Amino acid sequence: MVVVGQGPVGATAACLLADEGLTVLALERDLSAHPLPRAARFDGETMRTFQRIGVAEEIERQTYVGGGGQFLSADGEYLGGWQYRPPSNGWENSYYFFQPELEEILNRRVDTRPGVEVRRGTTLLGYEDRGEGIRVRVRLADGDTATYAASYLIGCDGARSTVRSIMAAAVDDIGYEERWVVVDVNLLEHVELPPIITQYCDPDRPATFVPGRGPHRRWEFMLADQEDAHAFEPPDAIREMLRRYVDPAKVEIIRSTLYTFHSLVCRDWRLGRVLLAGDAAHQTPPFLGQGMCGGIRDAQNLAWKLAAVINGSAPDSLLDTYQAEREPHFRRIMGRAIECGRIVGVFDRDDAAGRDKDFLRRIAEGDVPFSSYQVPSLTGGLLAEGAEPPTGSLARQGHVEDTQRRRRLLDEVVGGGAVLLVAADAWRGSAEDMALLRDAAERARATVCFIRSEASQHTNLDSFPGHTVMSLDPGLSEWISHHRFVFVRPDRYVQGTADNTRAAAALLRQWLHSVSPAELVDDHANVATGS
């Protein structure tokens, strides 16, 4: 495998692929990590992926846990906002971070990860897809050129992706394109500022405030169409914009830059043996802090599928489900971010007054604007059309106690592959049922994990196949008790549920048919029937 780009998405992808047993060549154009902040927030799902590659606890120590977001009028009136649901996957819902610190941790991990070779200062010159493999041509840090052979290539090389350019991939512009000046500062002394993302709906200058870890804070200021961006380059102009919110003497400006916030989606995320992930495949306005999260989801969705194809346990067509699942998911999040941007980004005073009046009326009627935001479920691809929740949603994770009485997160017990979670409290199966479940799981290459509640007095837990754990999380206990059998994919999304053993075995067989080559499925069928 070749991964081009070693920002947060590329480094995570390299580690996930190596965890799947693949050999990875990671290429990065720059010799060292970018020294200035770019992304500023990620969510609990991203932290769960960091957990999987072994860096979550170290990253957590370098973050600030935040809440949701709010809209304020020019007069400071509350116009709406969102709060997150209680955490459901073992981590908080929102983390603010300083990207150079995050990249330092990820770089250490990828540099020392067995199975990954990192080449920094290396520029991609081109590639040749030969059908049975791909050849990648690069310029090394010393100026020499080299060619490498690989099974597949993933372009994680950002918004100005070289891989996407070589692919000549068409890009759809969804229609949001606005210029914003992004200003990162360090506080020099304590200043009372909002603890959550705040959208200042001020027609004089729409702005966004983003909290941060330690002294780091960020403001983003929208420019009107007729304004000259160069007028906002001098430090005095930046300080004047900040003055509305903070005394410029109390902050150190560490970066100010002009960004054009885009809403772009590449039409083809895959061309033969070349795939795109992260900003190379899609770009969203940053208002929900979901840009980097989307790229990490891409890596998580793609890594196990590439491993299955390369090791021969799945057909090449499995890779076509990557875009089929991820693109609709990304588009829904992007659409919500665009909505957020259009709420705040109003310069016309009459339009702003009308918006404020409407939002205040809705709040008075109990309909708080933008209060229902949540990350959507996956659809399409391997997921059955029209399936009911929790199918397509991220599986719950909580703390559990294993058979050695160790407190661990559930994913740490079951590992990174597919897993069938079973409510042990409700288990009434016979020996025949147990054999049926064990056989179906083995054929589907899935782990089985029985989860019992703290109140359970089940006496036959040692006879269960796979893992048996006791849930220490009431939410996890309630969730598994309600659904009884939950089949979770390697990317931790729910593939389906069942309410009895035979239906669960059928779910596992259906999975095998979905992800395995026809000849492998036929072999399993012959073994099962004694043919």
N, C-alpha and C positions, 0 to 999 in steps of 0.2 A: 504494500500500500504506500502511496505517496500522498501526503497532506501538505498543501501549499498554504502558507500563512500560519503563524504561531501566536496570534493574539489569543484572547480567552476561548474563542470557539475552536480554533485550530488546535490549540494545546489540549483542550478537553477531548476533542475528537481523536487525537493521537493516543491519549491515555486510554480512552474507551476501546479503541481498536486493539491496542496492545493487551488490554484485559481480556479481550475475546480470543487471544492467542495468535494474533496476526503480527507480522513484522512490519514496522512502519518507518518510512523515511520522511522526516518532518523538515520542510524547507521554509526558511524565513529570510526575507530580503534584508532586513535590518540586523545589525550586529548585536544590538541590545534593545531592551524593551523601550517603548515610547515613554518619555519621562513625565508627560503631562496627563492629567485626567481627561477621559472622554466619557465612557459610560459611568453612571453614578449609582445605579440601583439594580438589584436583581431580586428574584422571588424565591420562595421556599422550594419550588420544584427544581430550580437551578442549584440550590444548596444541596438538595437530595442527590443530584448528579455529581456534585463535588464530593459528597459523602462516598459515592461509589468509587471514585478514583483516589480516595484516601487523603483529601485535603480539606474537608469540611471544617473540622475543628480548628485548624490553623487559620483558615479564612474567617471563621466566625469571630475569632479574637480581634480581627482587623475591621470589624463592621459596626455599624450603628443600626439597631432594630427600630424601624419606624412604623407608622400607621398608614392610613389611607391618604386621601387628598381632599382639598377644598377649593371652592371658587369664592372669591371675595370681590365685591364691587369697589369702585373707586373710593367710596366712602367707608369701606371696611365692613359692609353688610354681608352676611353669609348668604350665598346664592345657591348652595348645594355642595355635594361632594360624596365621597365614597369611603366606606370602611370595609376592611377585609373580614371574611368569615373566620371563626376560630381556626387555628392551625390544625391541619389534618394529616400531615405527612412527616411528622417528627421534627419539623423546623418551623421557624416563624414565617410569616407571609411576605415580609418586606425587609430587605437589608440594603443599607447605604454603605458605599465603600469608596476607597481612593484607588483608582485603577492601577497606577504603578505598583502599589503594594500587592494587589491581586495578581498581577502578571508576574511579579517576582516569585510568588508562591507557586503559581502554575509552571513557571519556567523551571524552578528547582525540581518539581515533580516530573516534568517531561524529560528533563536532562538526565535524571537518574532512573527513569523507568526502564526496566529490562524490556527489550523488544522494540525500543524506539531509538533511532539515530537522528539527532538534530544537526542540521547544517545551517548555521546562521550566516548572513552576508551572502546569501545565494539567491540569484535572480532566475526566475523561470523564463526560458527563451522560447520554448515550444514543446509540443508533444505530438506523437503519432499513435493513433489508435489502430492496432493491427488486428483487431477482432478477438484474437485469443489472449491479448495482453496489450500493454501500452508502454511506449518508450518516451521518457521525459528528458529533455535537453535543458541544461542549466549553465549559468555562469557562476563559478565559485567565488569565494571571498578573495582569493589570490589572483583572480582574473582569468584563470583557466576555465575551459568548458568541460563538461562531463555529461554522460548519458546514462540513465538508469532505467531498468526494466521493472515493471510492476503489474499487478493485476488490475488495479483501479487507481484513479486519481480523484481527490476531493479538493475543490477550490474553496478555501476558507480565508481568502485573501482580501476581504473587505469590499467597501463600496466601489472602489476603483479596481476591481478584480481583473488581474491579468488573465486568469483562467477563463473568465466569462468573455473577455475580449477575444481571446484566441478561438473560443467556441463560436463567436459571432452570434451569441444568443440575443434574441429580441427581448425587449423589456417593455412592460405595460406601465404607463404612467397613470396612476389612479386619480390624480387631479389636485392633490394638496402639495403646494410648493410655496413656501414662505421663507423670507430671510430673517434670521434671528442672530443677535449678538450674544454669545455665550461667555459669561464671565465667572471664572473660578477664583475664590479668595480663601485666604486663611485669616480667621479672626485673631486679632492681636490682644483682645481682652474679651471678657464675657459681654455678650449682647443678647438681649431677649429677641428671639426669632421663632417663627413657627416650627413645631417639631415634625410637621408633615409637609408633603408637597402642597404648595399654595399657588393657585392660578389667580393673578391679580387682573381682574377684568376692567382695567382702566383705559378708557378710550384715548387718553393722552399718550399712553405708552403701555400696551399690554405686556405683561411680564409673568415669569414663572420663577418661583423660589424652590430650590431643592436642598433639603438638609443633608448633612454629611457626617462622616466619622471625625472625631477629634475637632480640630479647628476649621476643617474644610467645609465651605458652603458654596452654592452655585446660584447665580441669577441668569435668566435668559430674557432678553429684551427684543421684542418684535419691531421690525422696521416697516414703515409704510412704503407702498410701491414707489412713491416719488422721491423718497429719501436716498441720498448718496451714501453708500456704505463707507466710503473713505472718510466721511466726516466723523465716523465713530471709531476710528483707529487711534487717535491721540489719547493718552492716559487721562487727560482732563475731561474728555467727553465721557469716558467710562465712569470716572468718579462722579460726574454730574448725574448720570443715570442711577448709580447706586445710592445717591444722596436721598432719594425718595424713601429708602428702606433701611439704610444704615449710615452712620457717620463714616465717610471714606477714610478718616484718620484712624479708625479702629480696625481696618482690614488691610491685608497685604494682597494685592492683585497678583496672582500667580499665572493667570492666563486670560486673555480675551481674544476671541476669534469670531469671525463671521461664518455661520453655517447656513446653508439652505436646507431646510427640513423637507425631505422628500417622502412620497408614498409610491414606491416602485415595486413591481413584482416581475421577476424574470419568467418568461413563458415556458422555458424548458430548463428544469433543474438537473436534467440528465441528458447527455448525448453519448450513447455507447458506454464506454468505460470511464467517462468523466462526469463528475457530479459537483453541484454547487451547494454551499451551505452558508448560513449567516447572511451578512450584508451583501455577499456576492450574489445571493439568490433573491434577496428581498430587503427593502428598507422602509421603516415606519417612522413617522414623527415621534419624538421622544417623550410625549406628555405622560405616558403611563409607565415609563421605565421598563419597557418590554423588548427593546431592541436586542440587547445581548441575550436575553432569555430565549428569544426566538431562535437564535443561532445555536444555543446549547441544546434546545429541544431537537433541532435538526440533527445534531451530532448524536444524540441519544437514540433517535429514531433510526438513523442510518447505520450506526456501528454494528448492531447485532445482525442486521440484514446483510451487510457486506460480509460479515464473518460466516453466516450461514451459506451464502452463495459460494464463497471462496473455498470453504471446507467441503463442499459438495452435498450438504444436507438440504439445500434449497435451490430452486431454479433461478436463473438470472432474472426472470420476470418479477421476482420478489422485489427487486430494486425499483420497479415501476410504482409500487405502492408508497414509496417515500414521498414523492410530490403529491400523489393522490390524497394522502393523509395530512401532510404538513401544510400545503398551500391553503386549503379552506380554513384551517385553524388559524394560520397567520393572518389571512385576510380579515377574519372576524375581529381579531385583536387590533389590527391596523385601522379598521373602520371605526372602532371605538376611540382610538387615539386621535383620528382625524376629527371626530365629533368633539372631542375635548379641545382640540386646537381651534376649531371654529367657534366654540363658545367663548373662549378667552380672547381670540384675535380679532376684535372689533374696534376700528378707529372712529367710525361714524358715531357722533354723540347721540343722535336720535335713535339709531339702531341699538346702541348700548343701553339707552334709557328704556327702550321697549323690552330688551332682553331682561334687564334687571326687574322691571315691573312684572313680567311674566313669571320669572323664577320665584320672586317673592310671593306671588299669588299661589303658585304651586306648593311652596313650602307651607303656607298658611292652610292649605287644603290637605296637607299630609303627604303630598307627592313630591318628595325631595328630588330635584334634578340630579341625574348621574349617580344615584345611590345604589344602583343594581349591578355595578360592574363586577364581573368575575371571569376568570379564564375559562374559555369554552372547552367543550369536549372534542375529541377527535371524531371525525366521520370519514367514510369512504375507505378505499384501500382494502385492508384485510377485515374491516369491521362491517358487520351485517347492516344493510340499509334499514333505517328506521328502528334500530335496536333501542331498547329502553335503558335509561341510566341504571346502574353505573357504567354500562358498556361505553367505552370511549373516554371515560374520565380517568384521571390519575388515581391509582389505587391508594387506599389509606396506608399510612405507616405510623406506627407508634412504638413506644418502648415495650419490650417484652422480657420475660425471664426464661432463659433456656433451661435445658435439663441439668446443667451444672450450676443453676441458680445465679447465672450472670445476667445483669441488666444490659440489654443491647437493643438497638433499633432493628426492626423486623428485617430490613434488607440485608443487614449484616449477618443474619442467621441463614436466610434462604439463598443468598448469593445473587448473581446477576442474571441468571437465566429465567426461563419461563417457570411459573410456579402456580400450583393449584392450592388456594387457601381454603381450608375447611373449618367450619364451626364445630369444634370438638364437643361442646355442650349439647348440641342437637344430634350428634352422631348416634344412630341406632342400627347401623349396618351389620350384616352378618359376615361370617368368614368369606362367603362367596362374594359379597359386595366388596370387601377389602381386597380380595384377589383381583376383582375386576378393575378396581380403581388403580391398584398397583401396576397392573399390566398396561392399562391405557396410558398411564403417566410415563412408564418406561418407553413405550413406543413413541410418545410425543416428545421425549427428551425433556420432561418437565419434572420439577421437584414437587413433592406434596408436603404441605405444612398444616398441621392441625393446630388451631388456636383455641385455647380454652380461657374462660374468664377466671378472675381471682376467686369467684364464688363457686366455681365448679368443683364437684367432688368426684369427678369421673375416675374410676379405678382401673381402667384398662388402657391407659394412654401409652404404655410401653409397647403395645402391640401394633400401634399405628405405623404405617410406612413413612419414611422421610423424617421430617422434623416435627417436634411437638413443643409448643411454647405456651406460656401463660401470659395473656395480655395484661399489661399494667396501665393501659390507656382505655378509659371508659368509652371514648369515641370509637376506637378500633373494635372493642368488644361488641358494642351495639351494632356496628356496621357489618361485621362478619356474622353475627347472630341473625341479622335481618336477611342477608343474602345467602347464607349457608355454604354455598360453593362458589368461589370467585376465581376465575382463571386470569392470571396477570401475565402480560407479555414481558419480554426482557427489558423493554423501555419503561416498565412499571405502569403502563396503561391497561385498563381492564378490557380483555377481549370478550368476556361473556360471563354469565352466571348460570347456576342451575340450582334446583331445589331438592334434588335427590341424587343418589349415587349413579344410577344408570344415565341420567341426563348429564351428569358431570363427565362420565366416561365418553359419552357421545360428543360433548364439547371438546374433549381432548382429541378424539379421532378427527373431528372437523378441523381442528388446528393442524394436525398432521397433514391432512389433505391440502390445506391452504398454503403451507410453507414448504412442502417437500416435493421433490421431483416425482413424476408419476411412477417411474420404475421402482423408487424406494417405497412408495405407498403400496405398490403391488406386491413387493417382497414381504412387507409386513402383513398384508392380507393373506398371502400364501402361508406364512408361518402361523397366523391365527387360525386358519382353517385346516392346517395340517397338510396342505397341498405340496 
